[in-house]
Amino acid sequence: MCDSKLDGTTQSETKGEDVAKRVKVGALEVEYDEVGMGERPLVMVHGFMGSRDDFADVLQPFGELGRTLVPDLRGHGGTTNPGVGYSLDQLTTDLAGFLDATGAGRCDLLGHSVGGLIALRLALDQPERLASLVLMDTGARFEAPKSRLFARFFIRDAHHSPQIESREAWQAAVLAHLDRARA
């Protein structure tokens, strides 16, 4: 079942539980999770070949602290796959449009892997949108893997960080950063 809301978003429901929301961003239908309430949201952006489900284990704890938004990028998860427009510039434009469409305003932005590259580009292009920036397992630029062997390794291990051994440690590190940024 899908209910339309006055702000243009739709909300899918299964057995009375919120599964996902959708919002129009340009020609895309962006699917996202939203929990919690508050004026300054935390927005978490997944990496290449990921989805908002990458943050499923930490969504509720962050939602207890305030409004938390986790979109699927273009062509990932439940978001429209137009087959084109996968440049970092376009993905950054999509993220800015998502922030506008959800009324996110000034936010704390966390980006993982390629999501970090997108978050960094948004921070450089539109710094007024961000209260803080968390980059997780990312770099300042993206270089495509140079061999098939490396590409398989990159894809398999893209969601693991040798510096943070557990989701609990990762969650504690992000929460500590947000506490410092919000102080």
CYANA upper distance limits for C-alpha pairs under 8 A (distance plus 0.5 A):
  1 MET  CA     12 SER  CA      6.33
  1 MET  CA     13 GLU  CA      6.17
  1 MET  CA     14 THR  CA      7.64
  2 CYS  CA     10 THR  CA      6.85
  2 CYS  CA     11 GLN  CA      6.05
  2 CYS  CA     12 SER  CA      5.01
  2 CYS  CA     13 GLU  CA      6.93
  3 ASP  CA     10 THR  CA      5.99
  3 ASP  CA     11 GLN  CA      5.85
  3 ASP  CA     12 SER  CA      7.09
  4 SER  CA      8 GLY  CA      7.36
  4 SER  CA      9 THR  CA      6.70
  4 SER  CA     10 THR  CA      4.95
  4 SER  CA     11 GLN  CA      7.12
  5 LYS  CA      9 THR  CA      6.00
  5 LYS  CA     10 THR  CA      6.28
  5 LYS  CA     11 GLN  CA      8.12
  8 GLY  CA     23 VAL  CA      7.09
  8 GLY  CA     24 LYS  CA      7.91
  9 THR  CA     21 LYS  CA      7.20
  9 THR  CA     22 ARG  CA      5.91
  9 THR  CA     23 VAL  CA      5.04
  9 THR  CA     24 LYS  CA      7.68
 10 THR  CA     21 LYS  CA      6.01
 10 THR  CA     22 ARG  CA      5.59
 10 THR  CA     23 VAL  CA      7.08
 11 GLN  CA     18 ASP  CA      7.68
 11 GLN  CA     19 VAL  CA      8.22
 11 GLN  CA     20 ALA  CA      6.51
 11 GLN  CA     21 LYS  CA      4.77
 11 GLN  CA     22 ARG  CA      6.80
 12 SER  CA     18 ASP  CA      6.87
 12 SER  CA     19 VAL  CA      6.31
 12 SER  CA     20 ALA  CA      6.03
 12 SER  CA     21 LYS  CA      6.56
 13 GLU  CA     17 GLU  CA      6.19
 13 GLU  CA     18 ASP  CA      5.52
 13 GLU  CA     19 VAL  CA      6.14
 13 GLU  CA     20 ALA  CA      7.97
 14 THR  CA     18 ASP  CA      7.28
 14 THR  CA     19 VAL  CA      7.08
 19 VAL  CA     33 ASP  CA      7.96
 20 ALA  CA     31 GLU  CA      6.89
 20 ALA  CA     32 TYR  CA      6.15
 20 ALA  CA     33 ASP  CA      5.70
 20 ALA  CA     34 GLU  CA      8.18
 21 LYS  CA     31 GLU  CA      6.11
 21 LYS  CA     32 TYR  CA      5.84
 21 LYS  CA     33 ASP  CA      6.62
 21 LYS  CA     34 GLU  CA      7.96
 22 ARG  CA     29 GLU  CA      6.70
 22 ARG  CA     30 VAL  CA      5.87
 22 ARG  CA     31 GLU  CA      4.87
 22 ARG  CA     32 TYR  CA      6.67
 23 VAL  CA     29 GLU  CA      6.16
 23 VAL  CA     30 VAL  CA      5.82
 23 VAL  CA     31 GLU  CA      7.16
 23 VAL  CA     98 PHE  CA      8.16
 23 VAL  CA    101 ALA  CA      7.27
 23 VAL  CA    102 THR  CA      7.95
 24 LYS  CA     28 LEU  CA      6.31
 24 LYS  CA     29 GLU  CA      5.25
 24 LYS  CA     30 VAL  CA      6.72
 24 LYS  CA    101 ALA  CA      7.67
 25 VAL  CA     29 GLU  CA      6.76
 25 VAL  CA     30 VAL  CA      7.14
 25 VAL  CA     94 ASP  CA      7.29
 25 VAL  CA     97 GLY  CA      6.12
 25 VAL  CA     98 PHE  CA      6.52
 25 VAL  CA    101 ALA  CA      7.24
 26 GLY  CA     94 ASP  CA      8.45
 26 GLY  CA     97 GLY  CA      8.01
 28 LEU  CA     74 ARG  CA      7.93
 28 LEU  CA     79 THR  CA      7.59
 28 LEU  CA     80 THR  CA      5.97
 28 LEU  CA     81 ASN  CA      8.47
 28 LEU  CA     82 PRO  CA      8.28
 29 GLU  CA     79 THR  CA      6.16
 29 GLU  CA     80 THR  CA      5.92
 30 VAL  CA     71 PRO  CA      7.27
 30 VAL  CA     72 ASP  CA      6.97
 30 VAL  CA     73 LEU  CA      7.81
 30 VAL  CA     74 ARG  CA      7.83
 30 VAL  CA     78 GLY  CA      7.68
 30 VAL  CA     79 THR  CA      5.03
 30 VAL  CA     80 THR  CA      7.08
 30 VAL  CA     98 PHE  CA      8.10
 31 GLU  CA     71 PRO  CA      6.45
 31 GLU  CA     72 ASP  CA      6.25
 31 GLU  CA     77 GLY  CA      8.18
 31 GLU  CA     78 GLY  CA      5.83
 31 GLU  CA     79 THR  CA      5.53
 32 TYR  CA     52 ARG  CA      7.47
 32 TYR  CA     69 LEU  CA      7.36
 32 TYR  CA     70 VAL  CA      5.85
 32 TYR  CA     71 PRO  CA      4.50
 32 TYR  CA     72 ASP  CA      6.37
 33 ASP  CA     52 ARG  CA      7.82
 33 ASP  CA     68 THR  CA      8.44
 33 ASP  CA     69 LEU  CA      6.26
 33 ASP  CA     70 VAL  CA      5.64
 33 ASP  CA     71 PRO  CA      6.92
 34 GLU  CA     67 ARG  CA      7.57
 34 GLU  CA     68 THR  CA      6.06
 34 GLU  CA     69 LEU  CA      5.14
 34 GLU  CA     70 VAL  CA      7.05
 35 VAL  CA     59 LEU  CA      7.80
 35 VAL  CA     60 GLN  CA      7.38
 35 VAL  CA     63 GLY  CA      5.42
 35 VAL  CA     64 GLU  CA      8.47
 35 VAL  CA     66 GLY  CA      8.28
 35 VAL  CA     67 ARG  CA      6.25
 35 VAL  CA     68 THR  CA      5.85
 35 VAL  CA     69 LEU  CA      7.39
 36 GLY  CA     62 PHE  CA      8.30
 36 GLY  CA     63 GLY  CA      4.68
 36 GLY  CA     64 GLU  CA      6.33
 36 GLY  CA     65 LEU  CA      7.59
 36 GLY  CA     66 GLY  CA      5.40
 36 GLY  CA     67 ARG  CA      4.66
 36 GLY  CA     68 THR  CA      6.59
 37 MET  CA     41 PRO  CA      8.43
 37 MET  CA     63 GLY  CA      7.85
 37 MET  CA     66 GLY  CA      5.39
 37 MET  CA     67 ARG  CA      4.60
 37 MET  CA     68 THR  CA      8.16
 38 GLY  CA     66 GLY  CA      5.56
 38 GLY  CA     67 ARG  CA      5.57
 39 GLU  CA     67 ARG  CA      7.87
 40 ARG  CA     66 GLY  CA      8.12
 40 ARG  CA     67 ARG  CA      7.52
 40 ARG  CA    104 ALA  CA      7.73
 40 ARG  CA    105 GLY  CA      7.72
 40 ARG  CA    106 ARG  CA      6.70
 40 ARG  CA    107 CYS  CA      5.71
 40 ARG  CA    108 ASP  CA      7.69
 41 PRO  CA     66 GLY  CA      6.99
 41 PRO  CA     67 ARG  CA      5.17
 41 PRO  CA     68 THR  CA      5.87
 41 PRO  CA     69 LEU  CA      7.48
 41 PRO  CA    104 ALA  CA      6.88
 41 PRO  CA    106 ARG  CA      8.15
 41 PRO  CA    107 CYS  CA      5.57
 41 PRO  CA    108 ASP  CA      6.72
 42 LEU  CA     66 GLY  CA      8.08
 42 LEU  CA     67 ARG  CA      6.89
 42 LEU  CA     68 THR  CA      5.27
 42 LEU  CA     69 LEU  CA      6.77
 42 LEU  CA    107 CYS  CA      6.33
 42 LEU  CA    108 ASP  CA      5.16
 42 LEU  CA    109 LEU  CA      6.36
 42 LEU  CA    110 LEU  CA      7.89
 43 VAL  CA     68 THR  CA      6.36
 43 VAL  CA     69 LEU  CA      5.26
 43 VAL  CA     70 VAL  CA      6.28
 43 VAL  CA    107 CYS  CA      7.37
 43 VAL  CA    108 ASP  CA      6.71
 43 VAL  CA    109 LEU  CA      5.42
 43 VAL  CA    110 LEU  CA      6.62
 44 MET  CA     55 PHE  CA      8.30
 44 MET  CA     68 THR  CA      8.25
 44 MET  CA     69 LEU  CA      6.95
 44 MET  CA     70 VAL  CA      5.54
 44 MET  CA     71 PRO  CA      7.86
 44 MET  CA    109 LEU  CA      6.59
 44 MET  CA    110 LEU  CA      5.20
 44 MET  CA    111 GLY  CA      6.36
 44 MET  CA    112 HIS  CA      8.34
 45 VAL  CA     52 ARG  CA      7.89
 45 VAL  CA     70 VAL  CA      6.79
 45 VAL  CA     71 PRO  CA      7.04
 45 VAL  CA     72 ASP  CA      8.08
 45 VAL  CA     73 LEU  CA      8.20
 45 VAL  CA    109 LEU  CA      8.30
 45 VAL  CA    110 LEU  CA      6.66
 45 VAL  CA    111 GLY  CA      5.21
 45 VAL  CA    112 HIS  CA      6.69
 45 VAL  CA    115 GLY  CA      5.46
 45 VAL  CA    116 GLY  CA      7.76
 45 VAL  CA    119 ALA  CA      8.08
 46 HIS  CA     50 GLY  CA      6.33
 46 HIS  CA     51 SER  CA      6.27
 46 HIS  CA     52 ARG  CA      6.66
 46 HIS  CA     54 ASP  CA      7.28
 46 HIS  CA     55 PHE  CA      8.37
 46 HIS  CA     71 PRO  CA      8.47
 46 HIS  CA     72 ASP  CA      7.80
 46 HIS  CA     73 LEU  CA      8.01
 46 HIS  CA    111 GLY  CA      6.81
 46 HIS  CA    112 HIS  CA      5.75
 46 HIS  CA    113 SER  CA      7.63
 46 HIS  CA    114 VAL  CA      7.82
 46 HIS  CA    115 GLY  CA      5.53
 46 HIS  CA    116 GLY  CA      8.49
 47 GLY  CA     51 SER  CA      7.87
 47 GLY  CA    111 GLY  CA      8.01
 47 GLY  CA    112 HIS  CA      5.78
 47 GLY  CA    113 SER  CA      5.26
 47 GLY  CA    114 VAL  CA      5.05
 47 GLY  CA    115 GLY  CA      5.09
 47 GLY  CA    116 GLY  CA      7.93
 48 PHE  CA    113 SER  CA      7.61
 48 PHE  CA    114 VAL  CA      6.11
 48 PHE  CA    115 GLY  CA      7.74
 49 MET  CA     76 HIS  CA      7.25
 49 MET  CA    155 ILE  CA      8.44
 50 GLY  CA     54 ASP  CA      7.01
 50 GLY  CA     76 HIS  CA      7.29
 50 GLY  CA     77 GLY  CA      7.97
 51 SER  CA     71 PRO  CA      8.33
 51 SER  CA     72 ASP  CA      5.83
 51 SER  CA     73 LEU  CA      7.73
 51 SER  CA     76 HIS  CA      6.38
 51 SER  CA     77 GLY  CA      5.59
 52 ARG  CA     56 ALA  CA      7.57
 52 ARG  CA     70 VAL  CA      6.12
 52 ARG  CA     71 PRO  CA      6.34
 52 ARG  CA     72 ASP  CA      5.79
 52 ARG  CA     77 GLY  CA      7.60
 55 PHE  CA     59 LEU  CA      6.44
 55 PHE  CA     70 VAL  CA      8.24
 56 ALA  CA     60 GLN  CA      8.33
 57 ASP  CA    167 ARG  CA      8.47
 58 VAL  CA     62 PHE  CA      6.76
 58 VAL  CA    167 ARG  CA      8.49
 58 VAL  CA    171 GLN  CA      7.46
 59 LEU  CA     63 GLY  CA      6.52
 59 LEU  CA     68 THR  CA      7.81
 60 GLN  CA     64 GLU  CA      6.77
 61 PRO  CA     65 LEU  CA      7.51
 62 PHE  CA     66 GLY  CA      7.13
 62 PHE  CA     67 ARG  CA      8.37
 62 PHE  CA     68 THR  CA      7.04
 63 GLY  CA     67 ARG  CA      6.19
 63 GLY  CA     68 THR  CA      5.95
 72 ASP  CA     76 HIS  CA      6.17
 72 ASP  CA     77 GLY  CA      6.08
 72 ASP  CA     78 GLY  CA      7.01
 72 ASP  CA     79 THR  CA      6.24
 73 LEU  CA     77 GLY  CA      7.98
 73 LEU  CA     79 THR  CA      6.96
 73 LEU  CA     91 LEU  CA      7.85
 73 LEU  CA     94 ASP  CA      8.44
 73 LEU  CA     95 LEU  CA      8.49
 74 ARG  CA     79 THR  CA      6.17
 74 ARG  CA     80 THR  CA      6.59
 74 ARG  CA     81 ASN  CA      6.49
 74 ARG  CA     82 PRO  CA      8.21
 74 ARG  CA     86 TYR  CA      7.94
 74 ARG  CA     91 LEU  CA      7.66
 74 ARG  CA     94 ASP  CA      8.18
 75 GLY  CA     79 THR  CA      6.23
 75 GLY  CA     80 THR  CA      6.00
 75 GLY  CA     81 ASN  CA      4.29
 75 GLY  CA     82 PRO  CA      7.31
 75 GLY  CA     83 GLY  CA      7.84
 76 HIS  CA     80 THR  CA      8.16
 76 HIS  CA     81 ASN  CA      7.67
 85 GLY  CA     90 GLN  CA      6.39
 85 GLY  CA     91 LEU  CA      8.09
 86 TYR  CA     90 GLN  CA      6.74
 86 TYR  CA     91 LEU  CA      6.80
 87 SER  CA     91 LEU  CA      6.70
 88 LEU  CA     92 THR  CA      6.47
 88 LEU  CA    117 LEU  CA      8.10
 88 LEU  CA    118 ILE  CA      6.74
 89 ASP  CA     93 THR  CA      6.73
 89 ASP  CA    118 ILE  CA      8.46
 89 ASP  CA    121 ARG  CA      8.42
 90 GLN  CA     94 ASP  CA      6.61
 91 LEU  CA     95 LEU  CA      6.74
 91 LEU  CA    118 ILE  CA      7.09
 92 THR  CA     96 ALA  CA      6.77
 92 THR  CA    118 ILE  CA      5.79
 92 THR  CA    119 ALA  CA      7.82
 92 THR  CA    121 ARG  CA      7.13
 92 THR  CA    122 LEU  CA      6.49
 93 THR  CA     97 GLY  CA      6.65
 94 ASP  CA     98 PHE  CA      6.62
 95 LEU  CA     99 LEU  CA      6.76
 95 LEU  CA    118 ILE  CA      8.39
 95 LEU  CA    122 LEU  CA      8.49
 96 ALA  CA    100 ASP  CA      6.81
 96 ALA  CA    122 LEU  CA      7.86
 97 GLY  CA    101 ALA  CA      6.50
 98 PHE  CA    102 THR  CA      6.61
 99 LEU  CA    103 GLY  CA      6.52
 99 LEU  CA    104 ALA  CA      5.49
 99 LEU  CA    105 GLY  CA      7.24
100 ASP  CA    104 ALA  CA      6.87
100 ASP  CA    105 GLY  CA      7.58
105 GLY  CA    129 ARG  CA      7.03
106 ARG  CA    128 GLU  CA      7.63
106 ARG  CA    129 ARG  CA      5.06
106 ARG  CA    130 LEU  CA      5.68
106 ARG  CA    131 ALA  CA      6.62
107 CYS  CA    129 ARG  CA      6.94
107 CYS  CA    130 LEU  CA      5.51
107 CYS  CA    131 ALA  CA      5.96
107 CYS  CA    132 SER  CA      7.63
108 ASP  CA    130 LEU  CA      6.35
108 ASP  CA    131 ALA  CA      5.80
108 ASP  CA    132 SER  CA      5.23
108 ASP  CA    133 LEU  CA      6.51
108 ASP  CA    134 VAL  CA      8.37
108 ASP  CA    178 LEU  CA      8.20
109 LEU  CA    119 ALA  CA      7.23
109 LEU  CA    130 LEU  CA      7.26
109 LEU  CA    131 ALA  CA      8.38
109 LEU  CA    132 SER  CA      6.74
109 LEU  CA    133 LEU  CA      5.46
109 LEU  CA    134 VAL  CA      6.69
110 LEU  CA    115 GLY  CA      8.47
110 LEU  CA    116 GLY  CA      7.45
110 LEU  CA    119 ALA  CA      7.49
110 LEU  CA    133 LEU  CA      6.39
110 LEU  CA    134 VAL  CA      4.99
110 LEU  CA    135 LEU  CA      6.44
110 LEU  CA    136 MET  CA      7.86
111 GLY  CA    115 GLY  CA      4.88
111 GLY  CA    116 GLY  CA      4.13
111 GLY  CA    117 LEU  CA      7.69
111 GLY  CA    118 ILE  CA      7.71
111 GLY  CA    119 ALA  CA      6.03
111 GLY  CA    120 LEU  CA      8.48
111 GLY  CA    133 LEU  CA      8.49
111 GLY  CA    134 VAL  CA      6.84
111 GLY  CA    135 LEU  CA      5.72
111 GLY  CA    136 MET  CA      6.56
111 GLY  CA    138 THR  CA      8.50
112 HIS  CA    116 GLY  CA      5.24
112 HIS  CA    135 LEU  CA      6.75
112 HIS  CA    136 MET  CA      5.18
112 HIS  CA    137 ASP  CA      6.40
112 HIS  CA    138 THR  CA      6.89
113 SER  CA    117 LEU  CA      7.39
113 SER  CA    135 LEU  CA      8.37
113 SER  CA    136 MET  CA      6.79
113 SER  CA    137 ASP  CA      5.56
113 SER  CA    138 THR  CA      4.87
113 SER  CA    139 GLY  CA      8.11
113 SER  CA    158 ALA  CA      7.67
113 SER  CA    159 HIS  CA      8.39
114 VAL  CA    118 ILE  CA      6.88
114 VAL  CA    138 THR  CA      7.06
114 VAL  CA    142 PHE  CA      8.14
115 GLY  CA    119 ALA  CA      6.59
115 GLY  CA    138 THR  CA      8.49
116 GLY  CA    120 LEU  CA      6.46
116 GLY  CA    134 VAL  CA      8.31
116 GLY  CA    135 LEU  CA      5.65
116 GLY  CA    136 MET  CA      6.92
116 GLY  CA    137 ASP  CA      8.12
116 GLY  CA    138 THR  CA      6.04
116 GLY  CA    139 GLY  CA      8.00
117 LEU  CA    121 ARG  CA      6.69
117 LEU  CA    138 THR  CA      7.14
117 LEU  CA    139 GLY  CA      7.29
117 LEU  CA    140 ALA  CA      7.06
117 LEU  CA    141 ARG  CA      7.23
117 LEU  CA    142 PHE  CA      8.05
118 ILE  CA    122 LEU  CA      6.76
119 ALA  CA    123 ALA  CA      6.66
119 ALA  CA    133 LEU  CA      8.03
119 ALA  CA    135 LEU  CA      8.22
120 LEU  CA    124 LEU  CA      6.70
120 LEU  CA    133 LEU  CA      8.26
120 LEU  CA    135 LEU  CA      8.22
120 LEU  CA    140 ALA  CA      8.20
121 ARG  CA    125 ASP  CA      6.47
122 LEU  CA    126 GLN  CA      6.07
122 LEU  CA    127 PRO  CA      7.57
123 ALA  CA    127 PRO  CA      5.09
123 ALA  CA    128 GLU  CA      8.46
123 ALA  CA    129 ARG  CA      7.98
123 ALA  CA    130 LEU  CA      7.16
123 ALA  CA    133 LEU  CA      8.07
126 GLN  CA    130 LEU  CA      8.36
131 ALA  CA    181 ALA  CA      7.85
132 SER  CA    178 LEU  CA      8.19
132 SER  CA    181 ALA  CA      6.70
134 VAL  CA    174 VAL  CA      8.07
134 VAL  CA    177 HIS  CA      8.37
137 ASP  CA    161 SER  CA      7.09
145 PRO  CA    150 PHE  CA      6.51
145 PRO  CA    151 ALA  CA      5.72
145 PRO  CA    154 PHE  CA      8.12
146 LYS  CA    150 PHE  CA      7.37
146 LYS  CA    151 ALA  CA      7.88
147 SER  CA    151 ALA  CA      6.59
148 ARG  CA    152 ARG  CA      6.68
149 LEU  CA    153 PHE  CA      6.86
150 PHE  CA    154 PHE  CA      6.40
151 ALA  CA    155 ILE  CA      6.61
152 ARG  CA    156 ARG  CA      6.57
153 PHE  CA    157 ASP  CA      6.48
154 PHE  CA    158 ALA  CA      6.03
161 SER  CA    165 GLU  CA      7.59
164 ILE  CA    169 ALA  CA      6.61
164 ILE  CA    170 TRP  CA      6.39
165 GLU  CA    169 ALA  CA      7.17
165 GLU  CA    170 TRP  CA      8.23
166 SER  CA    170 TRP  CA      6.79
167 ARG  CA    171 GLN  CA      6.44
168 GLU  CA    172 ALA  CA      6.61
169 ALA  CA    173 ALA  CA      6.66
170 TRP  CA    174 VAL  CA      6.78
171 GLN  CA    175 LEU  CA      6.56
172 ALA  CA    176 ALA  CA      6.56
173 ALA  CA    177 HIS  CA      6.81
174 VAL  CA    178 LEU  CA      6.70
175 LEU  CA    179 ASP  CA      6.58
176 ALA  CA    180 ARG  CA      6.80
177 HIS  CA    181 ALA  CA      6.63
178 LEU  CA    182 ARG  CA      6.43
179 ASP  CA    183 ALA  CA      6.57
